[in-house]
């Protein structure tokens, strides 16, 4: 190893390549602080929502009691924010503030569709090379088709039987058991987050009640944005080595390994948009095939559900069970979608066929790609919301 | 003047041997192809830090895409 030096060859000085121990430690501490901020922000929004609406939260969201409107609100909000983790965490906070779970479920499903926009936008960058664009666009839109199909299957089932709501409530009940949820005074999370929550609340309460509640909601949303953004940045630095190891180990091991690696890598970096976008250039260059990327993409849907579960730990008191319930709806929805759609050979190929069909069209005529992006993620949801609110 | 002779027809055993040899060659080529593809995938994953940093929409590219679409529509 030292021969290079003996021969007078200068080896590059590797300053800053490997983060030093203290820097890693600092990053972990910063990460903990950001998680604390996230959890506090959920409490702030929940408190602000209660304060702003009183007991009228349900009435406030009456416009989205139509599940299709709720669904479209989820699609548009996530498409605009480009982070399903942020949107689902905000939904958890709203549930903590009194938003009924039944209204929140279609929003959660919508956020699953909205999050697929990011990697589709990334694929548009490959438009100048027809073959590359065809591969990149199909790798991106296989996520769109899978998540759309999941909603097509599970939303009607949910409206008819409330399967996800029942299973999630039962599971949340197991977690909270028979504990007296109103005894929030001894809750660790509430005690730990009290300084930040009370601090923001005290400042906000200089304003009239409703304005103070709105200010708390806005402040909480801003804090969630910041927290999730920088949690992602830090985790990418801290966990990239493990993410690499997971991805290396999944190569050539089949779809289950692909799903698992997608879930684990997304859990590590806390962003399904990042992990699905990561694969698009690799598909464009032909390094990974559409069929290899498909299971990985499904795993990202599962890995991204952790953020909402973490956000739910912030909620205390009688609504804690419902906050956990909606976070579990997110998890079970994505888990069942993978089991049903990928598990059934009849359904498994549909997202692949859809993605290949659309990519063929888009490679021939870019208008199809533009129509898909604008139509599915913005125009169609906006029109549906307008029509439903205006006429029903 | 010599008359052209018919090429010797391979025997059934020889044909079977040719098929077996071809099958083996195809299997070897497939294995090599898989190995090289896996190698390429491992190399791509080795650059994960950079790829993660770039895994977001580049708005200039999105804008350029829609400009191309508008150009196509005007044609």
Interface residues (C-beta under 8 A of the other chain):
Chain A: X82 X118 X121 X122 X124 X125 X127 X236 X240 X243 X244 X247 X248 X251 X252 X269 X273 X274 X275 X277 X278 X281 X282 X285 X287 X288 X365 X366 X367 X369 X370
Chain B: X34 X37 X38 X40 X41 X42 X44 X45 X46 X48 X49 X51 X52 X53 X54 X55 X56 X57 X58 X61 X62 X64 X65 X66 X68 X69 X72 X73
